[in-house]
Amino acid sequence: MSDLFAPPGGWRVRILDLSGGAEEGIVEEVAGFPTLMQANAFARAYVRDSIERCRAPGLTDREVLERWFAFGEDVEVMDAGDQAWRSATELADFSVRPAGELERDWRTLDPRRDDEPDEA
C-alpha cells in the first residue's frame, strides 16, 4: 500500500499502553496523517520518546527495555501492512543509544497540532 492509497481521513496511528492501564491497551488513535511516511515517522518518534522517559541513570540497556515493556507506550500504524513502522525492529538500538531531542519530537509530526488555535 502506498501513500497514493491513503485511507479516507488519512493514515491512523494507535497508541498502546504497555502497562495495561487502558482498556484493551489502547490509549488513543491519532488520525489525519496525510502520508504513510509521516505516520511512520510519528510512530517512531513517539516510541523513541516513550523509551527515553523510561531511561534513568545507572540502568542497563536491558533494564531500560524492561521498564518500557512495563510502563511505556507502543504504537501501531493502522492499515499499512508490511509498510508500517514497527517498534520491534529498533527496540534494541533504542535501548542502547539515548535519543536526542529531534529524534523524540513527535509533536511536530502530530496532525492534531494543525487544529490548535494560534496564540495571539
C-alpha positions in Angstrom: 0.0 0.0 0.0 1.4 3.4 -0.9 0.6 7.0 0.1 -1.5 7.2 -3.1 -4.0 4.8 -1.4 -4.3 6.5 1.9 -7.4 5.5 3.8 -10.3 8.1 4.0 -9.3 10.7 6.6 -5.6 9.9 6.3 -3.4 7.4 8.0 -4.1 6.5 11.6 -1.7 5.6 14.4 -2.9 3.7 17.5 -1.1 4.4 20.8 -0.9 1.4 23.2 -0.4 1.5 26.9 2.0 -1.4 27.8 1.3 -1.1 31.5 -2.2 -2.5 30.9 -3.9 0.5 32.4 -6.1 1.3 29.4 -9.0 -0.7 28.0 -7.6 -3.3 25.5 -4.3 -1.4 25.9 -5.4 1.4 23.6 -4.7 4.9 24.9 -5.9 6.7 21.8 -5.9 6.8 18.0 -4.3 9.7 16.1 -5.8 10.2 12.6 -5.2 12.5 9.7 -1.6 11.8 8.7 -1.6 12.8 5.0 1.2 10.3 4.1 2.3 7.0 5.4 5.8 8.4 5.8 4.5 10.9 8.3 2.5 8.3 10.2 5.6 6.1 10.4 7.8 9.0 11.5 5.3 9.9 14.2 5.2 6.3 15.4 9.0 6.0 15.6 9.4 9.4 17.4 6.6 8.6 19.8 8.1 5.2 20.8 11.6 6.8 21.0 10.2 9.4 23.4 8.5 6.7 25.5 11.7 4.8 25.8 13.6 7.8 26.9 11.0 8.6 29.6 11.8 5.1 30.9 15.5 5.6 30.9 17.2 6.5 34.2 20.8 7.0 35.3 22.6 3.7 36.0 20.1 1.4 34.2 21.4 -1.2 31.8 20.1 -1.4 28.3 18.1 -4.4 29.3 16.6 -2.6 32.3 15.5 0.3 30.1 13.6 -2.1 27.9 12.1 -3.9 30.9 10.8 -0.6 32.2 9.4 0.3 28.7 7.6 -3.0 28.5 6.2 -2.4 32.0 5.4 1.3 31.8 5.9 2.6 28.3 3.7 3.1 25.2 4.0 1.4 21.9 2.5 2.5 18.6 0.8 0.7 15.7 0.4 2.3 12.2 -3.0 1.2 11.1 -3.9 -0.4 7.8 -0.3 -0.1 6.4 0.6 -3.8 6.4 4.3 -4.5 5.7 5.0 -0.8 5.1 4.1 0.1 8.7 6.9 1.0 11.1 7.2 -1.5 13.9 9.0 -0.8 17.2 10.3 -4.4 17.4 12.8 -3.6 14.6 14.5 -0.9 16.6 14.0 -1.5 20.3 17.4 -3.0 20.9 19.1 0.0 19.2 16.8 2.5 21.1 17.8 0.9 24.5 21.5 1.2 23.7 21.6 4.6 22.2 19.9 7.5 24.0 17.9 9.8 21.7 18.4 13.4 21.0 15.6 15.9 21.2 14.8 15.8 17.5 14.5 12.0 17.5 11.9 12.3 20.2 9.9 15.2 18.8 6.6 13.5 17.8 4.7 16.7 18.5 5.8 18.4 15.3 4.5 15.4 13.3 1.2 15.3 15.1 -1.7 16.3 12.7 -3.7 17.4 15.7 -1.4 20.4 16.1 -3.0 21.9 13.0 -6.3 22.0 14.8 -5.0 24.1 17.7 -5.8 27.8 17.6 -2.9 30.2 17.0 -1.7 32.1 20.1 -2.3 35.8 20.0 
